[in-house]
């Protein structure tokens, strides 16, 4: 069963250049473009999810990087 068989589908238009780039990511002729997109593009996280993940990592950032992050979020 392929992804398209149990999920709704949408048609999209892409440029020839975008199609060719996407095609290069296919690991085989049998792999669907849906599978490529789901494999290559990460699920977008909310800011809160990203923050919680960062907290759990135990990493720290400099005050300068924190200031830049705040500016980017505004």
Buried (B, 14 or more C-beta within 10 A) or exposed (E): EEEEEEEEEEEEEEEEEEEEEBEEEBEEEEEEBBBBEEEEEEEEEEEEEEEEEEEEEEEEEEEEEEEEEEEEEE
